[in-house]
Amino acid sequence: MRVLIVEDEKPLRDSIVEQLQQAGFTVDAAADGEEGLYCGREYALDLAIVDLGLPKLNGMELIKKLRAEGKSYPVLILTARDKWQDKVEGLQAGADDYLAKPFHFEELLARMQALLRRSGGWAQPVLRCGAVALDPRTQEVTVNGRRVDLTSFEYRILEYLIHRAGEVISKGELTERLYAQDFDRDSNTIEVFIGRLRRKLDPDDSIKPIETLRGRGYRFALQRESAA
Amino acid sequence: MGPRSLSTRLLASVSILLILFFGITIAALDFAFQRVTEQAMHDRLEAQMLALISASEEDSSGGLQPAPEKTEERLKNPGSGLYGEILRSDGYPSWRSNSLTGTGLDFAVQLPSGQRQYRQLHRGDGSPVRALSRSIAWEFDNGVTRTFVYSVAEDLEPYYAQLNRFRGQLFGWFGLLMLLLLGSLQFLLRRLLTPLRRIEREIEAIEAGRMTELGGGYPRELLGVTTNLNALLRGERERLARYRNTLGNLAHSFKTPLAVMRNLLSGAQGRDLAVARQLDEQVGRMDDIVKYQLKRAAASGGTGLGTAPVDVRTVLESLRAALLKVYADRRIDCELVVAPGCLFAGDREDLTEVAGNLLDNAFKWSRGKVLLTAERITDPTARRDGLRLVVEDDGPGIPVDERTRVLDRGARLDERVSGQGIGLSVVRELAQLNGGTIRIDDSPLGGACIEIRFPAT
């Protein structure tokens, strides 16, 4: 998952970036509204975190511009002013949730995961597809209730695929979402990791969770469960 | 009794003064006229008396009577209104005028010689006459001197009729004059008070939010009031805006370091600190104090003068939409019932803050249903309607013995545990600053019911 954080306060930005990376996100950071607008336009994002009080272009305007350009990824507002008027205006401008400073990082993470889940069309916190269940809160993956150990990168690929279960995801898109900078898109790293994932999730080749569509990309093939 | 307007007061006082003034004038004129006409009548009687005496001739019986050719015509015609009599000293009339016939008028007078007397007498039918009697000694040709009493009288009816006519005219003209005076006074007053009425109208417009300040072109005497009022209104608005901006900056500059601290504490190096949890708790406490005090300070609590009354429906609908978005996962059914014409006579931000905190609480605790009701509080004596806001949910509710404490939390921040939430105490503060009250109750939905009342003012 690739997220953008637009926050002018460097220590806070650095700290959030560090913790988000540890939590398995690919993170882009911007220090002001204009930089934020550039990143928000150019990068393939899954979510943006926007501080309202930004230099050059304030957060509200930034969100409006991104929405006006058809960017539909979830946006979470950070605000120090904590006024309902601001929250309402922010949400009306196109944000999806808000968080007042100072916040606990866990709270931020939980809100982000909820937004990501919602944008992927998931209603429950644990994402279940057939025998496979993924809990973004604990980053735990199980197959038929059996825990599967994944490396951080494997987890990130799987999380993205499951989030968008049923959709075809190109290799390029996967690369973009998982690496902050564009590098070597032709490498077969993704293929290698997909192969490892298949072996770990489906050692006896019985459930076939990840489909390869030649020339188009991958698809998480197991049926989503709208578990009650 | 309501306050009376300036013009009513002035008109009432001037009317009383005019009535007094004209009353005295009329009384004086009436008195003077009576005196004059009475005097004129006496002069006439005196002249008749002299004419009668000078016309008198001795008759064969030793009495006196006027020579017919010298006698005034009116004395000869019965009921003419002028009467005469010559009385002998033995009490028998020597002569009675023909006009006395059938009148029942009796002079019946005894006067010492040389005396005269005015009297008011009555005819047989009761109508008044004015009479003059005079006793004279008459020396006959034979040298004998006898005393006679001459009397003349005139009907008072014509005199009264004249007096009444005069009075009628007097009242008529003075009445007309008074009406004219009052009319022109009212006209003058209206002209004079036009600028005051304009101020009144413009202040109403300002209260209703249609205008932000008084217009120009007022007379010199009022310029001081209007310009100062405008300055006050402008100052109030600007002060609030500046104040809020400063508070916002303060919040920003205060909370950003707190946010950094909190994030550092949950970061790689912070997590391992032994006191990380305690430090984090202190950050929370500082945050609450700042939040509570700043929200309190940022409240307008003012009259909202010079700003349009807030349309409650718009505010509540945008809050509802915002919260439904934030709590989308919970699939909460939030019903909004706003009575038509609900207005908040105050500051939009205050109302948004109160309703936002209440709704957020309700969403937080609700199991799936939130009901938000807004009604007008009307009072015929008030200039602006009040507002009643009720937020209900189907959550666990607030136990009776907790209610006071929940509302007091903000005020006793030192005693509380971080994380308990200060929403309701902020709401209480804001409601009170706007002259409102808060009440916690049980909702028929099963959870808490919070009622805020802003009375009509």
Interface residues (C-beta under 8 A of the other chain):
Chain A: E9 P11 L12 S15 I16 E18 Q19 Q22 G53 L78 A80 R81 D82 K83 W84 Q85 K87 V88 L91 Q92 D96 D97 Y98 A100 K101 P102 F103 H104 F105 E106 A114 R118 A123
Chain B: G248 A251 H252 F254 K255 T256 L258 A259 V260 M261 R262 N263 L264 S266 G267 A268 D280 V283 G284 D287 K291 K295 A298 S318 L319 A321 A322 K325 V326 A328 D329 R348 E349 T352 E353 A355 G356 N357
